[in-house]
Amino acid sequence: MRTVVDLTRCQGYAQCVFLAPEVFGLHGEEGLFYATAVPADQAERVRPAAAACPVQAILLGQEVSSGAR
Ligand code: SF4
């Protein structure tokens, strides 16, 4: 799973940090940082974190597999 945060929307509410601290973090008051590649064992934490974001700034996507089948 991959995650992208629209930092122009993010207001630093830190709901995501609270729910998935391994993936999201805050520097100081407002600087959000996050892992774009979500470890498999964190996926079940990241989904509710994205749902909890008050401004829907967190977008989730599946890993794009490379190579044709
Ligand atoms: S919950 Fe949303 S607004 Fe709050 S820090 Fe996370 S991405 Fe930003």
Backbone and ligand atoms as CSV (ligand in chain L), in Angstrom:
chain,resi,resn,atom,element,x,y,z
A,1,MET,N,N,0.844,-1.195,0.000
A,1,MET,CA,C,0.000,0.000,0.000
A,1,MET,C,C,0.882,1.249,0.000
A,2,ARG,N,N,0.417,2.242,-0.709
A,2,ARG,CA,C,1.149,3.509,-0.708
A,2,ARG,C,C,0.241,4.591,-0.137
A,3,THR,N,N,0.854,5.597,0.406
A,3,THR,CA,C,0.073,6.700,0.936
A,3,THR,C,C,0.662,8.029,0.471
A,4,VAL,N,N,-0.228,8.963,0.214
A,4,VAL,CA,C,0.164,10.321,-0.146
A,4,VAL,C,C,-0.681,11.257,0.703
A,5,VAL,N,N,-0.039,12.236,1.285
A,5,VAL,CA,C,-0.779,13.225,2.060
A,5,VAL,C,C,-0.735,14.551,1.321
A,6,ASP,N,N,-1.888,15.112,1.110
A,6,ASP,CA,C,-1.977,16.441,0.509
A,6,ASP,C,C,-1.640,17.461,1.601
A,7,LEU,N,N,-0.395,17.881,1.589
A,7,LEU,CA,C,0.076,18.760,2.668
A,7,LEU,C,C,-0.509,20.163,2.579
A,8,THR,N,N,-1.125,20.481,1.444
A,8,THR,CA,C,-1.809,21.778,1.367
A,8,THR,C,C,-3.136,21.727,2.124
A,9,ARG,N,N,-3.654,20.502,2.336
A,9,ARG,CA,C,-4.891,20.334,3.117
A,9,ARG,C,C,-4.606,20.093,4.584
A,10,CYS,N,N,-3.527,19.367,4.850
A,10,CYS,CA,C,-3.224,18.943,6.219
A,10,CYS,C,C,-3.161,20.143,7.150
A,11,GLN,N,N,-3.891,20.029,8.242
A,11,GLN,CA,C,-3.931,21.114,9.225
A,11,GLN,C,C,-3.195,20.730,10.509
A,12,GLY,N,N,-2.499,19.587,10.463
A,12,GLY,CA,C,-1.728,19.186,11.629
A,12,GLY,C,C,-2.577,18.754,12.811
A,13,TYR,N,N,-3.731,18.160,12.545
A,13,TYR,CA,C,-4.588,17.714,13.642
A,13,TYR,C,C,-4.021,16.495,14.368
A,14,ALA,N,N,-3.154,15.773,13.661
A,14,ALA,CA,C,-2.427,14.639,14.242
A,14,ALA,C,C,-3.298,13.428,14.554
A,15,GLN,N,N,-4.483,13.358,13.997
A,15,GLN,CA,C,-5.288,12.140,14.161
A,15,GLN,C,C,-4.550,10.950,13.570
A,16,CYS,N,N,-3.941,11.167,12.427
A,16,CYS,CA,C,-3.232,10.077,11.761
A,16,CYS,C,C,-2.027,9.635,12.581
A,17,VAL,N,N,-1.346,10.586,13.193
A,17,VAL,CA,C,-0.167,10.276,14.010
A,17,VAL,C,C,-0.582,9.431,15.209
A,18,PHE,N,N,-1.718,9.759,15.769
A,18,PHE,CA,C,-2.231,9.030,16.927
A,18,PHE,C,C,-2.596,7.593,16.559
A,19,LEU,N,N,-3.195,7.425,15.377
A,19,LEU,CA,C,-3.693,6.110,14.976
A,19,LEU,C,C,-2.631,5.236,14.306
A,20,ALA,N,N,-1.683,5.851,13.644
A,20,ALA,CA,C,-0.647,5.069,12.951
A,20,ALA,C,C,0.713,5.742,13.121
A,21,PRO,N,N,1.238,5.711,14.348
A,21,PRO,CA,C,2.485,6.431,14.628
A,21,PRO,C,C,3.707,5.880,13.909
A,22,GLU,N,N,3.601,4.658,13.388
A,22,GLU,CA,C,4.744,4.109,12.662
A,22,GLU,C,C,4.830,4.692,11.251
A,23,VAL,N,N,3.730,5.265,10.787
A,23,VAL,CA,C,3.680,5.754,9.407
A,23,VAL,C,C,3.663,7.275,9.353
A,24,PHE,N,N,2.958,7.898,10.305
A,24,PHE,CA,C,2.834,9.355,10.306
A,24,PHE,C,C,3.508,9.935,11.544
A,25,GLY,N,N,4.074,11.108,11.360
A,25,GLY,CA,C,4.691,11.789,12.495
A,25,GLY,C,C,4.640,13.283,12.274
A,26,LEU,N,N,4.846,14.017,13.330
A,26,LEU,CA,C,4.846,15.473,13.220
A,26,LEU,C,C,6.178,16.027,13.703
A,27,HIS,N,N,6.693,16.974,12.949
A,27,HIS,CA,C,7.853,17.745,13.376
A,27,HIS,C,C,7.311,19.031,13.958
A,28,GLY,N,N,7.521,19.252,15.207
A,28,GLY,CA,C,7.056,20.504,15.794
A,28,GLY,C,C,5.545,20.596,15.735
A,29,GLU,N,N,5.021,21.764,15.433
A,29,GLU,CA,C,3.579,21.989,15.499
A,29,GLU,C,C,2.835,21.538,14.251
A,30,GLU,N,N,3.407,21.729,13.086
A,30,GLU,CA,C,2.622,21.498,11.875
A,30,GLU,C,C,3.273,20.661,10.804
A,31,GLY,N,N,4.544,20.382,10.918
A,31,GLY,CA,C,5.202,19.686,9.820
A,31,GLY,C,C,4.966,18.193,9.856
A,32,LEU,N,N,4.076,17.723,9.009
A,32,LEU,CA,C,3.784,16.292,8.958
A,32,LEU,C,C,4.808,15.595,8.075
A,33,PHE,N,N,5.292,14.467,8.535
A,33,PHE,CA,C,6.088,13.609,7.663
A,33,PHE,C,C,5.477,12.219,7.724
A,34,TYR,N,N,5.704,11.444,6.685
A,34,TYR,CA,C,5.042,10.149,6.607
A,34,TYR,C,C,5.810,9.228,5.678
A,35,ALA,N,N,5.523,7.943,5.806
A,35,ALA,CA,C,6.139,6.948,4.934
A,35,ALA,C,C,5.247,6.756,3.718
A,36,THR,N,N,5.803,6.945,2.539
A,36,THR,CA,C,4.988,6.782,1.330
A,36,THR,C,C,4.703,5.300,1.064
A,37,ALA,N,N,5.626,4.444,1.423
A,37,ALA,CA,C,5.411,3.001,1.270
A,37,ALA,C,C,5.035,2.442,2.638
A,38,VAL,N,N,3.804,1.984,2.749
A,38,VAL,CA,C,3.294,1.506,4.036
A,38,VAL,C,C,3.657,0.035,4.210
A,39,PRO,N,N,4.353,-0.319,5.284
A,39,PRO,CA,C,4.633,-1.735,5.527
A,39,PRO,C,C,3.331,-2.519,5.655
A,40,ALA,N,N,3.337,-3.762,5.196
A,40,ALA,CA,C,2.118,-4.572,5.181
A,40,ALA,C,C,1.474,-4.659,6.560
A,41,ASP,N,N,2.284,-4.716,7.597
A,41,ASP,CA,C,1.713,-4.870,8.942
A,41,ASP,C,C,1.129,-3.566,9.483
A,42,GLN,N,N,1.256,-2.492,8.719
A,42,GLN,CA,C,0.686,-1.216,9.160
A,42,GLN,C,C,-0.586,-0.849,8.410
A,43,ALA,N,N,-0.937,-1.654,7.406
A,43,ALA,CA,C,-2.078,-1.307,6.547
A,43,ALA,C,C,-3.361,-1.157,7.349
A,44,GLU,N,N,-3.576,-2.037,8.315
A,44,GLU,CA,C,-4.832,-1.966,9.081
A,44,GLU,C,C,-4.871,-0.768,10.014
A,45,ARG,N,N,-3.727,-0.153,10.240
A,45,ARG,CA,C,-3.700,1.082,11.043
A,45,ARG,C,C,-3.863,2.318,10.158
A,46,VAL,N,N,-3.320,2.211,8.956
A,46,VAL,CA,C,-3.339,3.378,8.069
A,46,VAL,C,C,-4.750,3.659,7.543
A,47,ARG,N,N,-5.529,2.600,7.295
A,47,ARG,CA,C,-6.896,2.831,6.781
A,47,ARG,C,C,-7.734,3.661,7.748
A,48,PRO,N,N,-7.822,3.278,9.022
A,48,PRO,CA,C,-8.584,4.133,9.942
A,48,PRO,C,C,-7.941,5.502,10.140
A,49,ALA,N,N,-6.640,5.585,10.027
A,49,ALA,CA,C,-5.979,6.889,10.157
A,49,ALA,C,C,-6.427,7.811,9.025
A,50,ALA,N,N,-6.490,7.254,7.811
A,50,ALA,CA,C,-6.935,8.064,6.675
A,50,ALA,C,C,-8.393,8.472,6.847
A,51,ALA,N,N,-9.212,7.529,7.343
A,51,ALA,CA,C,-10.631,7.823,7.537
A,51,ALA,C,C,-10.837,8.870,8.622
A,52,ALA,N,N,-9.915,8.928,9.583
A,52,ALA,CA,C,-10.069,9.842,10.711
A,52,ALA,C,C,-9.600,11.255,10.399
A,53,CYS,N,N,-8.877,11.424,9.312
A,53,CYS,CA,C,-8.355,12.761,9.004
A,53,CYS,C,C,-9.525,13.711,8.763
A,54,PRO,N,N,-9.622,14.783,9.522
A,54,PRO,CA,C,-10.777,15.688,9.425
A,54,PRO,C,C,-10.885,16.407,8.082
A,55,VAL,N,N,-9.775,16.490,7.360
A,55,VAL,CA,C,-9.808,17.215,6.084
A,55,VAL,C,C,-9.559,16.290,4.887
A,56,GLN,N,N,-9.638,14.987,5.122
A,56,GLN,CA,C,-9.431,13.985,4.062
A,56,GLN,C,C,-8.165,14.256,3.247
A,57,ALA,N,N,-7.083,14.505,3.951
A,57,ALA,CA,C,-5.833,14.809,3.258
A,57,ALA,C,C,-5.041,13.563,2.882
A,58,ILE,N,N,-5.435,12.420,3.450
A,58,ILE,CA,C,-4.644,11.207,3.240
A,58,ILE,C,C,-5.262,10.367,2.130
A,59,LEU,N,N,-4.481,10.128,1.117
A,59,LEU,CA,C,-4.923,9.294,-0.003
A,59,LEU,C,C,-4.187,7.976,0.054
A,60,LEU,N,N,-4.917,6.897,-0.137
A,60,LEU,CA,C,-4.313,5.567,-0.118
A,60,LEU,C,C,-4.404,4.948,-1.493
A,61,GLY,N,N,-3.370,4.215,-1.835
A,61,GLY,CA,C,-3.386,3.511,-3.113
A,61,GLY,C,C,-2.671,2.194,-2.994
A,62,GLN,N,N,-2.985,1.308,-3.905
A,62,GLN,CA,C,-2.311,0.020,-3.902
A,62,GLN,C,C,-0.940,0.176,-4.547
A,63,GLU,N,N,-0.082,-0.706,-4.168
A,63,GLU,CA,C,1.244,-0.757,-4.768
A,63,GLU,C,C,1.077,-1.046,-6.262
A,64,VAL,N,N,1.790,-0.296,-7.060
A,64,VAL,CA,C,1.738,-0.560,-8.500
A,64,VAL,C,C,2.752,-1.650,-8.800
A,65,SER,N,N,2.261,-2.746,-9.314
A,65,SER,CA,C,3.202,-3.827,-9.609
A,65,SER,C,C,3.875,-3.560,-10.936
A,66,SER,N,N,5.120,-3.892,-10.988
A,66,SER,CA,C,5.848,-3.663,-12.229
A,66,SER,C,C,5.907,-4.963,-13.017
A,67,GLY,N,N,5.912,-4.824,-14.304
A,67,GLY,CA,C,5.997,-6.008,-15.154
A,67,GLY,C,C,4.631,-6.533,-15.530
A,68,ALA,N,N,4.494,-6.987,-16.752
A,68,ALA,CA,C,3.222,-7.523,-17.219
A,68,ALA,C,C,3.127,-9.007,-16.885
A,69,ARG,N,N,1.905,-9.493,-16.774
A,69,ARG,CA,C,1.728,-10.907,-16.493
A,69,ARG,C,C,1.479,-11.674,-17.768
L,1,SF4,S1,S,-5.023,13.695,10.406
L,1,SF4,FE1,FE,-5.035,14.807,8.452
L,1,SF4,S2,S,-4.867,16.939,9.016
L,1,SF4,FE2,FE,-4.255,15.744,10.778
L,1,SF4,S3,S,-2.024,15.559,10.656
L,1,SF4,FE3,FE,-2.920,13.765,9.675
L,1,SF4,S4,S,-3.072,14.320,7.502
L,1,SF4,FE4,FE,-2.818,16.203,8.647
